[in-house]
Amino acid sequence: MIVNNETMTDNRIIQIIARVTSIIFHPLLIPTLGFLLLLNSDFYFALLPWSVKKFMLLTVLLSTCILPALSILILSMSPKFDMNMEKSTDRILPLLLSSVFYYLGYLILEKLPVYPIYNLFLIASILVQISLIVVSLKWKISAHSAAIGGLIGGISALSFRLHENAILVLSLLILVAGLVATSRLILLKHTNSQIYAGFSLGFLIIGLVIAFI
């Protein structure tokens, strides 16, 4: 009985850690975390005044996190909408709205006197969201893995394009990707194939856009 209680406690702790990990590295937060990483990196385009960086971060946070989150909250008021989005088709409308908000963020950043690489990241992220919508019409794919995979793909492409060594950052992000994937499996939100597919989709789309456009 003691062993069973200890096992249940351990399982509960693992579940809590998995949920916290999924929240911290939620797809709604990854773009802001990514921009924060870029703006504080050693890449040349990070040399911007703090006032510009602050405005950019607030714009990205608003367009890729706050507005999409509010739209999901509004959708949840309808009894027809499943807040947990267990079915793949439940994600289509939130992803579509997020794409619109991402584009609004892109339009705002486009007017700033900053390097175009930041706009490329948002455009590439919109392409990832559209791809997720298409896939979700028939199959459930991991948006969590697509988000972190896209960030890894983008940083890898920048490292390749600018001939910069980003091994430490990439190593940390790969560790995060492993934690996120494990968390989604523990919570029974996705299968291995859905996680691999999401990561590959995000990695390839954002990586290719950043590397060759």
N, C-alpha and C positions, 0 to 999 in steps of 0.2 A: 504493500500500500504506500509506503514511504517512497519507494522507487518510482511508482506510478505518479505520485504527486510531484516528485522532482522532475520527472520527464515532462509532465504537463506544464510545469513552471518554465522549464527550459524552452519548450515549444512556444510558449506565450511570449517569452523574451525575444526569441528569434523572429516571431511574427511582428512584434513591435519594431524591432530594428529594421525589418524589411519594409514596413509601412513608412517609417521615418525616412529611410533611404529613397523610397519612391517619391516622397513629398519633396525632399530637398532637391532631388535631380529630376523633378517633374518637367515634361516638355514645355510647360508654360514658363519655367524659370531658366531653362538652358540658354535661350538667346541672350538674356540679360547677363548670365554668368559668363557666356562666351564673349560678349562685348567688354565686360569688365576685365576679362583675361587679356583681350587684345589691346585694350587701352592702357594696360599696365605692363605690356610686354616690351621686349627689346627691339621689336620691329620698328623700322623708321617711321611708319605712319602713326605710331603711338605718341609722337612728339607734337602734342596739341595743348593749348591752354586748358587749365582746369575747368574754366567756365564752359568751354565747348564740350569737354568730356562729360561734364555733369548734365548738360542739355541733351547730349546723345544718349546717355544712360537712361535719363528720365523718359525720353521719347521711345526707346526700345522697351523699357519696362511697361509703359502705357500701352503700346501697340501690340506687344507680343505676350503680355501677361495679364495686365489689369482688365483691358477691354475684352479679351477672349474669356477670362474668368467670369466677368460680369454677364457676358452673353450666355454662358453655360448656366449661371445662376438664374437668369430670366427663363431660359428654356426649361429648367427644372420645375418651374411653377406649373407647367403643363403635365397632367397625369399621363400623357402619352410618351413623355420623355423619361428615359431611364438614366438617372444621374450616374450610375456606375458604368453605363455604356458597355454592358456585357456583350451585346451583339455588335458585329462589325458595322452594320448599317446605322447604329445609334451614333456613330462618330462622324458621319458624313456632314451633317449640318454644322456641328461645332467646328470641324476642320475648315469648312467653306467660309464660315464667319471669321475664323482666325486668319485665313488667307487674305480676306478683305482688310482686316486690321493691320496685318503685316505690310500690305501695299500702302496703306495710309502712312505708316511709319517710314517706308521707303521714300514716299513723296516729300515728307518733312526733311529727312536727312539729305535728300538730293539737293536741297536749297542751301545746305551748309557748305562753307569753304573747306571741306575735308577731303581726304583721299577717297577715291571711289571704291576701295576695297570693302568698306563698311556697307555700302549699298549692294555690292555683289553678294555679301553674306545674306542680306535680307531677301534679295531676289532668289537666290539659291534655296533659301528656306521656304519660300512660297512654292517653288517647284517641288520640294519634298512634300509639302502639305497636299498639293494637287495630286501627286503620285499616291499618297496615302489614301486620298479620297477614292481614286480609281480602284486601288487594291481592295479597299473596304467594301466596295459594292458586292464583292464575292467572297472575301476572306478576311479574317481578323489578323491584323499585323500590329506589331509592337511600336507604338509612337514613342515610348520611352527610349527604346533602342535606336530608333531612327534619329531622335534628337541628339543623343550622345554620340552616335555614329557620325552624324553630320558635323558635329564640332571637331571630332578627331580627324575626319576627312578634310575639313577646312584648314586646320592647323598643319596637317601633313602636307597639304598642297602649298600652303604659304612657305613652309620650310623648304620644299622642293623648288618653288618658283624663285625665292629670294636667296637660296643657298645659305640658309640660316640653320643652325643646330638647335632644334627644339625637342631634343630627346627627353629632357627632364619633364617638360610639360606634357608631352605625349605619353610618357610612362605613367604619369599621374592620372591622365584622362582614361587610359586603357584600364587602369585599376578601378576607376570609377565605373567604367562601362561594365566591368565584371561584377561589381557590387550591384549595379542596377539590374543586370540580367538575372543574377541570382535571386534578387528580391522579387522580381516579377514571377519567377518560377516558384518560389516559396509561397507567394500569395495566390498561386494557381490562376494568375491572370493571363498567362500565355504559355505556349508550348515552345520547345527548343527551336523548331523551324520558324515560328512567328518572330521570335527574338532575333535569330540570325538574319531573317529576311529584312526586318526593320533596320538593323544595324547596317547591312549591306546597302540598302536603298539610300539611307541618309549619307553614308560614307561616300558612295559613288557619285551621287548627284552634286553634293556640295563640294566634294573634292575635285571633280572634273570642272565645275564652274569656276572655282577659285584658281585652278591650275592653268586653265587654257583660255579664259575670257578676259 
